């Protein structure tokens, strides 16, 4: 009795879906890791420049060197000079320091206000929640820049009016985020257990709800820093923020408008890069942080 020999097994064809999915996931993770590393390097260089350069190299805000007016980038002046002969690299670093300090102060102030308002509205509920959210909706309907111009116009040009203006117009998104988190946490078992144990609403809010929403509030504060920097630069560009002689990224771009029309590109390019690169670096790191906090939700840049 003879039986047919089994046919030799050929090479198993790979499933097209699995390798493609693994390849796509690997490329996505590699791209995300590269983005985080580049963002960390850019942010580290920015922080070091802001911390070390201004104390070591003093900048005379009102110095005039007409012999060095609008020199192109060179070894002596890597970023060139502005319309009155001042070194543009030093002015960009000093301007970045001012913009970053304004952004940090405004973001922290807005986060504290938004966290308090959002936690209060979510914890109280009922008519108090509805009243607070109607106020938030009303203020959100007004453009941030328009409301910021109205606030800063009531004061003399300076740093603190800009901080107040940015903080007043940017706490709304944090209040929404914190309120949503508090409403979702109110139905959790640990909150029910605390209420059953006799804890008051105030104690539940302070001891249980606020610590749970702090990571989201901190992430909102980090994402708000570049937004506040752009807001401050826009107000200074319009002449409503910092004084014109103060080195700010907005005032530098505002003073370079005439030079750009005459063909001198460097007084506009480098201050613009000093706004864009730290913004992208902070947003890249914050996006990775958001994916770590909530991996099911893709990171979004709140700019």
C-alpha positions in Angstrom: 0.0 0.0 0.0 1.4 3.2 -1.0 0.5 6.7 0.2 1.3 9.9 -1.4 4.1 11.8 0.3 3.0 15.1 1.8 3.9 18.0 -0.2 6.8 20.0 1.2 5.6 22.9 3.2 6.6 26.1 1.6 7.5 29.2 3.4 4.6 30.5 5.5 3.3 33.7 4.1 3.3 36.4 6.7 0.1 38.0 7.7 0.1 41.4 6.0 -1.8 43.1 8.9 0.4 42.2 11.8 3.8 43.2 10.5 2.4 46.4 9.1 0.8 47.3 12.4 4.0 46.5 14.3 6.0 48.5 11.8 3.6 51.4 12.1 3.6 51.3 15.9 7.4 51.1 16.0 7.8 54.1 13.7 5.3 56.0 15.8 7.1 55.3 19.0 10.4 56.2 17.5 9.0 59.5 16.2 7.5 60.3 19.5 10.8 59.5 21.3 12.8 61.7 18.9 10.3 64.5 19.3 10.6 64.3 23.1 14.4 64.3 23.0 14.6 67.3 20.6 12.0 69.2 22.7 14.0 68.5 25.8 17.3 69.7 24.3 15.7 72.9 22.9 14.0 73.6 26.2 17.2 72.9 28.2 19.2 75.3 25.9 16.5 77.9 26.3 16.4 77.7 30.1 20.2 77.8 30.3 20.4 80.8 28.0 17.7 82.6 30.0 19.3 81.8 33.4 23.0 82.4 32.5 23.2 85.1 29.8 21.3 88.0 31.3 23.2 88.0 34.7 26.6 87.6 32.9 26.1 90.1 30.1 24.3 93.3 31.0 22.2 94.9 28.3 21.7 98.7 28.1 18.1 99.0 26.9 18.7 102.5 25.6 22.1 102.2 24.1 22.6 103.6 20.5 25.5 102.5 18.2 24.6 104.0 14.8 27.9 102.9 13.3 26.8 99.3 13.7 23.2 99.9 12.5 21.6 96.8 10.8 24.7 94.8 10.4 24.0 91.3 8.9 24.8 88.1 10.9 28.6 87.7 11.4 31.1 86.3 13.9 31.0 89.4 15.9 27.2 89.6 15.9 25.8 86.1 15.2 22.2 87.4 14.8 23.2 90.8 13.4 22.2 94.1 14.9 19.0 96.1 15.1 18.1 99.5 13.7 20.1 101.3 16.3 23.2 99.1 16.4 22.4 96.8 19.4 23.4 93.2 19.3 20.3 91.2 18.3 21.4 87.9 20.0 21.6 89.6 23.4 18.3 91.4 22.9 16.6 88.2 21.8 17.8 86.3 24.9 16.8 89.2 27.2 13.4 89.4 25.4 12.9 85.6 25.8 13.6 85.9 29.5 10.9 88.6 29.8 8.4 86.6 27.7 9.1 83.4 29.6 8.7 85.0 33.0 5.5 86.6 31.9 4.2 83.3 30.5 5.1 81.4 33.7 3.6 83.9 36.1 0.4 84.2 34.0 0.1 80.5 33.5 0.5 79.8 37.3 -2.0 82.6 38.2 -4.6 81.4 35.6 -4.2 77.8 36.7 -4.8 78.6 40.4 -7.9 80.6 39.5 -9.2 78.0 37.0 -8.6 75.1 39.4 -10.4 76.8 42.3 -13.4 77.9 40.2 -13.7 74.5 38.4 -13.3 72.5 41.6 -15.9 74.7 43.4 -18.4 74.4 40.5 -18.0 70.7 40.2 -18.2 70.0 43.9 -21.2 72.2 44.6 -23.2 71.3 41.5 -26.8 72.5 41.0 -27.5 76.1 40.5 -24.0 77.2 41.6 -22.4 75.0 38.9 -24.8 76.4 36.3 -24.1 80.0 37.3 -20.4 79.6 37.2 -20.4 77.8 33.9 -22.6 80.6 32.4 -20.0 83.1 33.5 -17.3 81.0 31.9 -19.3 80.6 28.7 -19.9 84.4 28.5 -16.2 85.2 29.0 -15.2 82.5 26.5 -17.3 84.1 23.8 -15.1 87.2 23.9 -11.8 86.8 21.9 -8.8 86.5 24.3 -6.8 89.2 22.6 -9.7 91.7 22.6 -10.4 91.1 26.3 -6.6 91.3 27.0 -6.4 94.6 25.2 -9.3 95.9 27.3 -7.6 94.8 30.6 -4.1 96.0 29.8 -5.3 99.4 28.5 -6.4 100.3 32.0 -2.9 100.3 33.3 0.5 101.8 32.3 2.7 99.6 30.1 4.6 97.1 32.2 5.1 93.5 33.2 2.4 93.0 35.8 -0.5 94.5 33.7 0.4 91.9 31.0 0.5 89.1 33.6 -3.0 90.1 34.9 -4.3 90.5 31.3 -3.1 87.0 30.3 -4.2 85.4 33.6 -7.7 86.9 33.4 -8.3 85.6 29.9 -6.7 82.1 30.2 -8.2 80.6 33.4 -11.4 79.6 31.5 -10.1 76.5 29.8 -8.5 75.2 33.1 -11.9 75.7 34.9 -13.6 73.6 32.3 -11.1 70.8 32.5 -11.1 70.7 36.3 -14.9 70.8 36.5 -15.2 67.9 34.1 -12.7 65.9 36.1 -14.4 66.7 39.4 -17.8 65.7 38.0 -16.3 62.3 36.8 -14.7 61.7 40.2 -17.8 62.4 42.2 -19.3 59.1 41.2 -16.2 57.1 42.2 -16.5 54.5 45.0 -13.9 56.3 47.2 -15.9 59.5 47.2 -19.1 57.6 48.2 -17.1 55.9 50.9 -15.9 59.2 52.3 -19.4 60.7 52.2 -20.8 57.5 54.0 -18.1 57.9 56.6 -19.4 61.4 57.5 -17.0 63.6 55.6 -18.4 67.0 54.7 -18.5 68.3 51.1 -15.6 70.7 51.8 -13.4 67.9 53.2 -14.2 65.6 50.3 -13.2 68.4 47.9 -10.0 69.3 49.6 -8.8 65.9 50.6 -10.0 63.7 47.7 -11.1 65.7 44.6 -8.4 68.4 44.4 -5.4 66.0 44.7 -7.0 63.8 42.0 -7.2 66.7 39.5 -3.8 68.2 40.2 -2.1 66.3 37.4 -4.6 67.6 34.8 -4.3 71.1 36.3 -0.5 71.0 36.1 -0.6 69.8 32.5 -3.0 72.7 31.7 -0.5 75.1 33.3 2.4 73.8 31.2 0.4 74.0 28.0 -0.7 77.5 28.9 2.9 78.8 29.1 3.5 79.0 25.3 0.0 80.4 24.8 0.8 83.1 27.4 4.1 83.9 25.6 2.3 84.4 22.3 -0.3 86.6 24.0 2.3 88.8 25.6 4.2 89.0 22.3 1.0 90.0 20.5 0.2 92.8 23.1 3.8 94.1 23.0 3.7 94.0 19.2 0.6 96.2 19.3 2.3 98.6 21.7 0.0 97.8 24.6 2.3 95.4 26.6 5.8 96.2 27.7 7.4 99.6 27.1 9.0 100.0 23.7 12.5 100.3 25.0 12.2 97.0 27.0 13.7 94.0 25.2 10.7 91.8 24.6 10.2 89.5 21.6 7.0 91.3 20.7 8.7 94.7 20.8 11.7 93.4 18.8 9.4 92.2 16.0 7.4 95.5 16.2 10.6 97.5 15.8 11.8 95.4 12.9 8.8 96.0 10.6 10.6 98.9 8.7 13.8 96.8 8.4 11.9 93.9 6.8 10.4 96.2 4.1 13.9 97.4 3.4 15.2 93.9 2.9 16.9 93.3 6.3 15.4 89.9 7.3 17.4 89.1 10.5 15.7 91.6 12.9 12.4 89.8 12.3 13.5 86.2 11.7 15.5 85.6 14.9 12.9 87.0 17.4 10.3 85.0 15.7 12.3 81.8 16.0 12.8 82.6 19.7 9.0 82.6 20.1 8.3 79.5 17.9 11.1 77.1 19.0 10.4 77.2 22.8 6.7 77.0 22.1 7.1 73.8 20.1 9.5 72.4 22.7 7.1 72.9 25.6 4.1 71.6 23.5 6.1 68.5 22.5 7.0 67.6 26.1 3.5 68.4 27.4 2.0 66.2 24.6 4.2 63.3 25.8 3.1 64.0 29.4 -0.5 63.9 28.4 -0.1 60.6 26.7 1.5 59.2 29.8 -1.4 60.5 32.0 -4.1 59.3 29.7 -2.7 56.9 27.0 -6.1 56.4 25.4 -6.4 60.0 24.3 -4.0 61.3 21.7 -2.0 64.4 22.6 -3.3 67.7 21.3 -1.4 71.0 21.2 -3.4 73.7 23.0 -1.9 76.7 21.3 
